[in-house]
Amino acid sequence: MKHLPHIGLLGRIIIAIALGIGAAYILPMWACRIAATFNGLFSALLNFTIPLLIVGFVAPAIADTGRRAGAMLGLTVAIAYVMTFCSGMLSYGVSTAIFPSLISGTQIADLGTSGTVPTPYFTVPLEPLAGVTAALGLAFILGFGCAVLDEKAAPLRAVLDDFRGIINILIRKLIVPLLPLYIFGIFLSMTIEGAVAPVLVTFVKIIGVIFILHIVVLLLQYFVASLFSGLNPFKALWTMLPAYATALGTQSSAATIPVTLERTIAMGVSRDVAGFVVPLCATIHMSGSTLKIVACAVALMLMRGMPFDAGMFAGFVAMLGIAIVAAPGVPGGSIMASLGLLSSMLGFTEADNALMIALYISMDSFGTACNITGDGAIAQIVDRFFGARKASQTA
């Protein structure tokens, strides 16, 4: 007997959306209320987990810096963060210029507030242990302390590593497998509420824009890198194409590291610099992920008629570049780590966050490919300062 083919997370999300829309027309209200009850419980768990996720990801990532070379580390982190921030703000500028015309006439009211939406049979109050900003502050204190104390803080670093492992297991074994059921419940309620059509139309429109934005960001990054390295940006991008294709297929920055490293060296970056920059940037360079999150957030806020401005998104992107550090190792980790900021800084509801999850995961491979391909541009810049210096010293 042949085994059924494995269906990835994206496939399960698509199936959940289709089933949720179809089930809204045939399920009795009592069954819809069961789905609403599950969604309420899952949402409470998700909100409780977000601060733990931030501490579990960010603190060990900062602590790990204590093991790396200072000057090269500082330059790499600075470039990666600046590229991530600029990518987010470019996404904001393009989205605010293009999306209003694309979304015109498809505005929806607050999701989940109409009287027709099924209500849960019961809820469980599960309050987060801390807010998002408090979790970020704690992560910085713990991570920076471990980085400074180095070997003296080895026991605490081991605890942070173990805690990161626990959060990884929680996301991989519980939250990610249950996400399709959560998305099913959201689209079931949205269909009953009459809001699913404009949402799906908007999904299709903005996915194309976001894909083009990824290409534009990569071109800009490699043109900037060429000013330092002297390499032809188009030839460099062509050299990195296998890494881009691998990331599209694996949807994992970590799994793509060997290919990214080999292609970066083939591009002309010294082996020592590439061996340092590529693995590090696989966890800290998030241009593609930030681009997607910002574009999706702008689209949803336009549909909802929510007020926003450049200052609000500048603060959001600045915090986002920190909150999603080390998240690429977990499926959907970046959007999970951003949910707290979406709620606290942009005013998103639980239903809004669920839509963000669905839309983000539908383009997950685009963001991963943009992230890891951009790592090659960062390596070029770092190589200009450290690879050339090392070569001259050797000579």
WOSUL-V600191 format. One record per backbone hydrogen bond with DSSP energy under -1.0 kcal/mol. CO is the residue of the C=O (numbers start at 0). NH is the residue of the N-H. If there is no record, write none. Layout:
CO,NH  CO,NH
This chain:
7,11  8,12  9,13  10,14  11,15  12,16  13,17  14,18  15,19  16,20  17,21  18,22  19,23  21,24  22,25  22,26  27,31  28,32  29,33  30,34  31,35  32,36  33,37  34,38  35,39  36,40  37,41  38,42  39,43  40,44  41,45  42,46  43,47  44,48  45,49  48,52  49,53  50,54  51,55  52,56  53,57  54,58  56,60  57,61  58,62  59,63  61,64  62,65  63,66  64,67  68,72  69,73  70,74  71,75  72,76  73,77  74,78  75,79  76,80  77,81  78,82  79,83  80,84  81,85  82,86  83,87  84,88  85,89  86,90  87,91  88,92  89,93  90,94  91,95  92,96  93,97  94,98  97,101  98,102  102,105  109,112  113,116  130,134  131,135  132,136  133,137  134,138  135,139  136,140  137,141  138,142  139,143  140,144  141,145  142,146  143,147  144,148  145,149  148,151  149,152  150,153  152,156  153,157  154,158  155,159  156,160  157,161  158,162  159,163  160,164  161,165  162,166  163,167  164,168  165,169  166,170  167,171  168,172  169,173  169,174  170,175  173,177  174,178  177,181  178,182  179,183  180,184  181,185  182,186  183,187  184,188  185,189  186,190  187,191  188,192  189,193  189,194  194,198  195,199  196,200  197,201  198,202  199,203  200,204  201,205  202,206  204,208  205,209  206,210  207,211  208,212  209,213  210,214  211,215  212,216  213,217  214,218  215,219  216,220  217,221  218,222  219,223  220,224  221,225  224,227  224,228  225,229  231,235  232,236  233,237  234,238  235,239  239,243  240,244  241,245  242,246  243,247  244,248  245,249  246,250  253,256  255,259  256,260  257,261  258,262  259,263  260,264  261,265  262,266  263,268  264,267  269,273  270,274  271,275  272,276  273,277  275,279  276,280  277,281  279,282  279,283  280,284  282,325  285,289  286,290  287,291  288,292  289,293  290,294  291,295  292,296  293,297  294,298  295,299  296,300  297,301  298,302  299,303  300,305  302,107  308,312  309,313  310,314  311,315  312,316  313,317  314,318  315,319  316,320  318,321  318,322  319,323  321,324  323,326  326,329  329,332  331,335  332,336  333,337  337,341  338,342  339,343  340,344  341,347  348,352  349,353  350,354  351,355  352,356  353,357  354,358  355,359  356,360  357,361  359,362  360,363  362,366  363,367  364,368  365,369  366,370  367,371  368,372  369,373  372,375  373,377  374,378  375,379  376,380  377,381  378,382  379,383  381,385  382,387  385,389  386,390  387,391  388,392  389,393  390,394
